[in-house]
Amino acid sequence: MNRPIRVRIDLAALAHNLLIARRRAPRSQVLAVIKANAYGHGLLRAARALQDADGFAVLDLDAAIRLRESRFRRRIVLLQGFYAYDELPVIAENRLTVVIHHQEQIAMLASAWLPVKVDVFLKINTGMNRLGFKPSAFSAALRALQANRLIGDITLMTHFAGADEAGGAVAQLTEFNKWCGDLGLPCSMANSAAILNTPATHAEWVRPGIMLYGASPFQERAHSEFDLIPAMTLSSEIIAVQQLDHSDAVGYGANYRSDGARRVGIVACGYADGYPRLAPTGTPVLVDGQRTQTLGRVSMDMLCVDLLALPQAGVGSPVVLWGEGLAVDEVAQKAGTLGYELLCALAPRVPVIEV
Ligand SMILES: *Cc1c(COP(=O)(O)O)cnc(C)c1O
């Protein structure tokens, strides 16, 4: 028998979460963000579950081609556009939309010969200072694209640095509207946080990522507040039980010592499966559907859980690390990170079950 660790991906939950995004932004088209292997859920699996989206956003040309090969015919946006001239024929042939965020890309497009027009999302940097044209360079970039006969549709976009904080998108929204508001072109601004809390950002295209997977983009607000359903459940089983006496330690570094007699369950899940090594003693976990906590350090293939209050639990008891019944965001917060990182970091060695 194989190790009992599994990840269950709930396709109906993905479809449900897409509907929540649509309900929140009823006048917008939805560009479902499935970069990073669909935040760890599997690119084509997620694409199938989210096939009613108006488009998909990915990073890699390879991912975009795989989507076309599996007969997804709507818009596919490459979020970083292209990096080199020789990608352009493949982009045109596969009718991909490219984000244009840098002058070099405009120069490459100006000297290209392509059999069909390429649609673009022109990105303006309204304060994130990562990708995009500064407002002072934006008008010239737009004019260059409009003058290029190879360019098809133009959509204007920006990305928010702080849409997860109350009022955190306002300054960037104001800046965006100042430069893009009355140009008569379609616009795209909102990520999950802005979809959920800043309707003024919705415009023609919204770009939900994390919410589609049923996790919250906000530190202080749970996914359930928005009726989102977690799509990924990481589970395993207890494979051994230890009986600790007072002051016995468990795990590497002996950084947890029991304050009395205590049963400890050893779970087949570790950081090589994508569980965060920095999750401290006290990180929540479900055993037999009941909440308990981790004890000591997470090791590569195992972690330890407290069975003091679970006398019935033993070898073979089911364990949920995150997902149904335990929000990934709660685990992430304990480990000093975000649900985003845990979902994306799920290891390829974990067998997937689709439901
Ligand atoms: C990843 C990404 C998104 C989705 O962000 P979430 O916070 O996961 O909703 C939207 N737009 C861009 C440009 C992105 O890179």
The ligand as an ORCA input file, in Angstrom:
! r2SCAN-3c Opt
* xyz 0 1
  C      -2.285     36.524     -9.866
  C      -2.949     37.692    -10.495
  C      -4.314     37.937    -10.315
  C      -5.177     37.131     -9.363
  O      -4.932     37.579     -8.056
  P      -5.739     36.944     -6.790
  O      -5.295     37.761     -5.645
  O      -5.291     35.525     -6.676
  O      -7.174     37.070     -7.115
  C      -4.884     38.991    -11.006
  N      -4.148     39.760    -11.836
  C      -2.839     39.566    -12.018
  C      -2.084     40.463    -12.925
  C      -2.187     38.537    -11.355
  O      -0.875     38.358    -11.528
*
